[in-house]
């Protein structure tokens, strides 16, 4: 167990994550599913008995032990069976059932057991769907005289659903956290104070993209330069039009310039493709049957067109290789609560182009390229700069890799532990800081 675990172990020995999204393909729609999956694994690795209560695949077991200290609890499966599309299909019915049943389960099954061993439970609830459940959990714990055995937090990853939340009740029930200063100001606009705890990335990303695949990709894409990558939902906030227009500008100087893109199923994707056609850019819509990273990279490299629109599964290994070998990965969103993609790009040795909202970790022209506007000329000028100034591009990439090291989950959870402890009343802080003699001895040894 690493030294970074001790602040968290001193705070609590058990953790519960309340979230709609989770590790099942059925449940992983966006970045929240990734956050919950990686954060729960990191908590378990630190030695906390961790339970994730999420809207899981109705065809999978209701409970599953993934590894030591990590248990999945798939909730609302009886409702999900009638709503097979994904976690948000039948959302409101699931919210009602979740709020009605999760609080008693956590109180009676998890917190009561922890109290018998004189331990605390850290509860991390994610986004607006879990707010009613967390408010009800606070009430259930008080009724059972167990409130001091639980540290309740609620985290805002986005502003979705803010208009539905009872903020007065939520602030009384839990410590509110969020992922960036941008989101902190969004909460402040509603009169809500919050602690900023940055998002995290798994330590394994620091190993970089697969070296063998990278060597092969460098050869495969040598005639497709400059190469850019953009992976995001098809939404206006993601500034797809800026990327398309900037590419059209670059193609005039670099006819072989290529954008590899992967969007979602959103209707806005049709408007993006229409803009590409208006700009005279040929789009190759690519579907690859194989899920093998090398096969996917081969297919992308051999596809014609200035834009390769990948419409099939893009394996993480292949995506990381693309991030690494491209001139830049375009995470140029106009409104991004945190900007996890940019940090992932940095971690695997790529160069991130971000927006300038929630990406607290970026420093323009130092560890990233930052676009302040939606003007395609700004993006095109910055991309031309990277193409022409190789030394600057290499320096930005190297600084990005160093930045990513500061945002791995063990360090982020250390920040969480310290901030929660600082926000506690003095008497609760003294109790939470108790470390068993054996753990104290281990700390001294290390």
WONORLIN-V167028 format. One line per field, one symbol per residue. phi: phi as a letter, one per 40 degrees, with the letter a starting at -180 (. if undefined). burial: # if it has 16 or more other C-alpha atoms within 10 Angstrom, else .. A space follows every 10 residues. Layout:
phi: ???
burial: ???
//
This chain:
phi: .cccccdccc cabbbbbbac caccdcbbca ccccdccccc cccccchccb bbbaccdccc dcbaccadgb bbbcbfcccc ccbccadccg dcccdccccc bcdccccccb ccccccbfbb bcbbbbgccc dccccccdcc ccccfbcccb bcbbbbcacd gdcccccccc cccaccbaba cdcdcccccb gbcaccbccb bcdccccgcd ccccdccdcc bcbbbcbbba baccbdccfc cccccccdcc cccbdcdbbc bbbbbcccdc cccccdcccg ccbbcbbbcc bcdccccdcc cccchcbbcc bbcbddcccc ccdccccabc bcccabdbgc cdcccdccgb bcbbcbbccc ccbdgbbacb ccbccccccc ccccccccbc ccdccccccc cccdccbcdd cccccdcccc cccccdcccc ccccbcdccc cccccc
burial: ....###### ########## ####.####. .######### ########## ########.. ........## #######.## ..##.###.. #..##..##. .###.##..# ##.#....## ########## ########.# #....##.## ########.. .#....#..# #.######## ####.##... ..######## ###.##.##. ..##..##.# #..####### ######.### ########## #....##### ###....##. .##.##.... #.####.#.. ..##.##.## #.######## .#.#..#### ########## ########## ########## #########. ###.###### #.##.#..## .###.##... .###.##### #.###.#### #######..# #......... .#..#..... ......
//
